[in-house]
Amino acid sequence: MLLTYYNKIWIRVNIHKNRIILFLIFASILTFLYIIGIFLYNNDIAIEKWDKISLFRIAVSLISFLTALYAPAYILDRILLRTKWTVADKIVFYPVVSALILSLLEYLNLLFETSIPYRALTVILIGTTILLLYVSCHHARYSFHIDVDLVEALGLSIVIGFRLFIFYSVLGEENIFLRGDMFGDTHRVAFLMKYGLKAYLLSPVGDYPIFHSLLWSTLSKVSVIPYINTLILIAFFNQVFSILALYILAKFLFRDSRSALLTVILWTILSGFSWTLVKLDAPAKALSGSELLDYIEIISRRLGKYSGSIVSPTYMDGNALTRLWSLGLFFNLDWSVGEGVFR
């Protein structure tokens, strides 16, 4: 159903209680297939060609990955916090909350040298999530609806699709492999998993913040595809998450979805704000070769290395991981202090 409200076009999606129950029953049946896949395969090699990995293994790994990022926060929210976040808020905030939980859990796991069965834990998380959804559905009305801003949804879909296309093309298409700092991050996470917490902190790799390595370590342990292949999937998720996190932040600041959407589009297409200096202090003539490189260096010194002149906000490096999680965490804290944790 199409609705118009204050010059906005909305799609109203009607959801019936019985359909949700049927979906949960179907999800419960699929869980058995997931259990077979999660315990049938081992990811004891570093990397494997993508054409050698079955779609079933990729699907199981994606389910494990998304479960680890969303289920802990969802369960905590339903049982304890009971926030009134929107769907968009949950998409951004849940991974941040779950990341903190998983990182702390892995830290304790390494500190006490235990062996947490993370794959079994994902099965428990899926079962608990389905149960909580069923309870919520049981106490819900016969039907309800969700209103979706058509322009907002279409705009975000286009930006995300464009970003993933660029990311996929740069990484190498069918021969996708890690690039830039992500390759170094792969080494640090592997070092942590192999030699433990104490050796990590005593080694040069320990100069990097440990919690993002702890998170990557946890996510790789729930996957049924090789380690590096898992990190590549994480990198694709990071691209999507960074767009949504910036959108929520801009929407919160501007109090307007159209302005937030324009912010995301400009950030993605213009790749930073270095272009502003080109407009304010344009070179006297067309530059090439070393002159162009010198001009780019001047921009980076004035606006910062990560302003878009040298390092793009949309690039495929490991810094994107730090930036997007920090962005989500910053907004979470800023929002909590400004309006309270519960609303």
N, C-alpha and C positions, 0 to 999 in steps of 0.2 A: 504494500500500500504506500503510495506517494503522498507526502504531506508538505505543505508550505507554511513556514512560520518565520516572520520577520525577514523576508527575502532569502530564506534558506530552504533548501529542498531536503526532506528527510525521507528515509525508507523505514516504515514500521514493520518489524519482523514479529509476527505473532507466534508464540511458543506455547504448545499445549502440554499439560502435565503428563498425559499418557505417552506422548512421543518421547519425552525426556526419560521416562521409566524404561521404554523400549530401547532407547539408546544406551542406557546404563546396563541393561541386560546384555546387549550386544557387546558393549565394552568389556563386561565381565567374561564373556566367552573368548574375546580376543586376548584377554589377559593370559589365558592358558597357553595360547600360541606364543605370547611374549615370554612366558616363563620357560617354555621349551627353548626359545632362541637365546635367552639370557644365560642359560646354563649349558647350552650345547656348544657354543663357540668360545674360543680363547683368542685373545689378542696379544699373543706372546712374541710377535714380530714388530719391528719398528714402523714399517710402511709397506703398503701393497698397492699395485696398480688398481685404479678404480674399476677398470673393466673386469677385474678378477673378483671383485667384491659383489656379492648378490644384493639385490634390492631388499631382500628380507633382512639381511644383516644391517644394512643402512637404516632401514625402518626401525629395527629394534634399538639401534644405537641412538637414533633421534628421539624415540620415545623415552629411553633411559635418560638422555640429556635433558629433555624438557621436563621430565618428572623430577629430576634432581634440582632443577632451577625453580620450579613453580610449586611443587607439592608441599615441601616443608613450610614455606611461607603461607600457603593456602590453609594448611591444617592449623598452623599457629593463629592465623587470622580468624578462622571459624570457631576455634575452641576458646581462645584467650582474648585476642585483640578486638574482634568484632567491629572492624572499621567500616566506614561507608564509602570506600573508594569506588570510583567508576571503573569500568572495564579497562579503559586506557591507563588509569592509575595502577591497576593491578598488573598489567602487562609490564610496566616499567619498574614498579616497586618490589614485586614479588621476587624477581631474580636477585635484586640487591639484598633483600632480607635473607633469602636462601643461601646466597653466596657467603654471607657472614656466618650463617649456621654451619654450612659445609666446611668452610675454611677452619673454623674453630674445632669442629669435629675431627678433621684430618690432623690438625695441630696436636690435639690430645692423643690421637692414634699414633703419631710418630713419637711424641714425647714419652709415652709409656710403652712404646714398642709393641703395640698390640696389632691385631689384624682384623679390622672391621669388615664384615662381608657386605660390601657396598651393593653388590648385585641383588642379594637377598633383601637388602634395605629398600631398594627401588620397588621391589614387588610389594613389600609392606606399605610403602608410600602410595602406590597405585591402589591397592586394596582399601586403604584408609580413605583416600580421596573419593573413590566410588561410593563408599559407605556414607560419607558425609554429604555427598551430592544427593544420594537417595533420601537421606533423612531430611535435607532441605526441601527436596521435591515433594516428599510426603506431607510436609506441613505447609506447602505453598498452595496458592489458589489454583483453580482448575486450569487457568491459562493466564499468561501475562505477555507483555510485549517489550521489545527493545527498539528504541528509535536511533537510527544511524544517519548522521549527516552525510549526504551523498557526495557533496563536494569535498568534504574532509576525507572521506574514505577513498575516493577516487584519486585525490591529490597525493595522499600518502602512499597509495599503491603504486602510482607512477614513479614517485621519487625512490621508493624502495626497489622497484624493478630496475630503474636506471642504475642505481648504486650497485646492485648485485650483478648486473650485466658488466659494468666497468670492472668490478672486483674480480669476477670470473675471467674476464678477458686478460687482465693484467697478470693474474696468477698462473695462467698457462692453459686455460680451457680444459681439454680432456686429460692433459698431463699436469694437473694442478699440483703445485708444490708450494711450500712455505717460502716467503720472501722476507728480506730485511730483518728487523728485530725479532720477528716471530721465530726465525730460525734459532736465534740466541735464546729466546724464551723456551723453546723446545729442549735445548740442552739443559737449562736450569731446572726445569720440571723433571726431566729424566734423571738428573743428578740427585735431586731430592728423593725421588722414588727409589733409586737404587741404593744410595748410601745413607739415607736417613737425615733426621733433623740436625743432629750435632755436627755431622760432617758438612752439611750445607752451610751452617752458620759460621764454620771455621774456614770455609773455602772462599775464594774471590767471588764466586757467584752469589754468596750470601750478602753482598753489598746491595743487591736488589731487594725490594720489599718482598717478604715471603708469602704474604697472604694470597696474592694472585697465583703464585706457583702452587700453593696448597689447593686452591680452587681447581686449577687445571688438572692437578694430580687426581683429585676426587672424581672429576668428570671423565677422565680417561679410564678410571677403574670401573665405571659402570658401562662402558662401551664394549661392544663385541667386534669392533673393527680395530685395525692396528692403531698404535698410539698417535703417529703423525697424522694419519687420516682423520682421527678424532679431533685433533687440534685444528685441522682445516675446516671441519664442520663448525667448530666453535667460532672460528674467524668469520664465517659467513653470518652466524647469528649475531656477532658483535656489530656487523655493519647495519643490520636491521634494528638492533637495540639502540644504537647510537642515534639513529634518526628519530625513533619513537621517544627516547629520553629528551632529546633537544626539543621536540615538538611539545611535550608535556611542560617542559620548563618555560618555553616561549608562551604557551597558552596561559600558564599561571601568571607570568609577568605582564602580558598584554591584555589578559582577560578577553581575548578574542581569538577564535579558531582560525579565521582567515589570515590574520597577522602572523599567527604561529605557523601556518602552512607556508606563507611567503618566506618566513625566516628559514624554514627547513629547505625550501627550494633554492634560495640564494646560497645557503651554506653548502649545499651539495654541488650546485652547478659552478659557483664562483670559487669554491675550494678555499675559503678563507677571506681575509679582508686586505690582503696585500695590494689588491687593485685600487684601493682608495689612495694610496701614495702615488700610484701612476697618474691618477687624475689630479692630485694636489701638487705634485712635483714631477711633471712629465719630463723625460729627457728631450734635449733640444733636437735630436735627430734619431733616426731609426738605428737601433743597436744590433750588433751581431758579434758572435765569437766571444772573446775575453771581455769586451765592453759590456755585453749583455750580462755575463756572469758577475762582473763587478757591480752592475746596477742591482742585480738580484741580491747580492751580498749587502749592499747598502740598505735595501728594504728589510732584510732579515735583522739587521742590527737595530733598525729603528722600531720595527713592529714586533720583533721576536722571531725566533727560528720556526716556531710552529704556527705562524700567522698565515701560512699558505704560500709563501715565496719559495721556501726550500722544502719544507715538509707539509704535505697537504693534509687537512683534516679528514679527507676521505681516502687516505692511502691505506695500504694493506699491512702496515707494520704493527709490531707488538704494542707500540705506544697507543694505538687505537683502543686496545683493551683497557689500559690504565685510564685513558681519557673518558671512555664511555661509562665505565663502572664508577669512576670518581664523579662524573656528571650526575649519574643517577643517585649516588649517595649524597652528594651536595644538595641536590634538590629535595631529597627525602628529609635531610636534617633541617634545611631552610624552611620547608613547609611545616615540619613538626614544631619548630620554635615559633614560627609566625602565627599558626592557627591551631596548634595543639595536635597531639597524636590522634585524638578521636574527634570526629565531627559528625 
